[in-house]
């Protein structure tokens, strides 16, 4: 994360209807805008591309949320 960014990263856990826990990471900048970043097949929220996009959004003052789909 860029040292000039005021973003905070917060782990969020959301239970689904199958009692599975969907885990995500919110890059909170305090903006009203949030971009939801979805990984591709056979990937996860730790994908380097998603991390880079989240970092770039943070630098622009936009919050981002990246998460793992069910089964990941």
Steps between C-alpha positions, in 0.01 A plus 500: 500500500622848418617690807297807395177294494261524793335169414445234761466133412227316687418129481129437451329162540153447350312171567298377201183286487710178508666609824829558315710802589577735212816689591590838356738788554368856499748772408316783675592853398188671632366565149137459401621294205590132535628276222434128546790296361412145394765241425485258211458124492770310694620817672432682829495845660879485548555515123778753432295678233214558746746628760652741247157628392395546865822693570447722194141573608620585852745752356204665323303509826253229393416207728528145367366166616660175384361167612511126447203331336343198667733201482824701503 
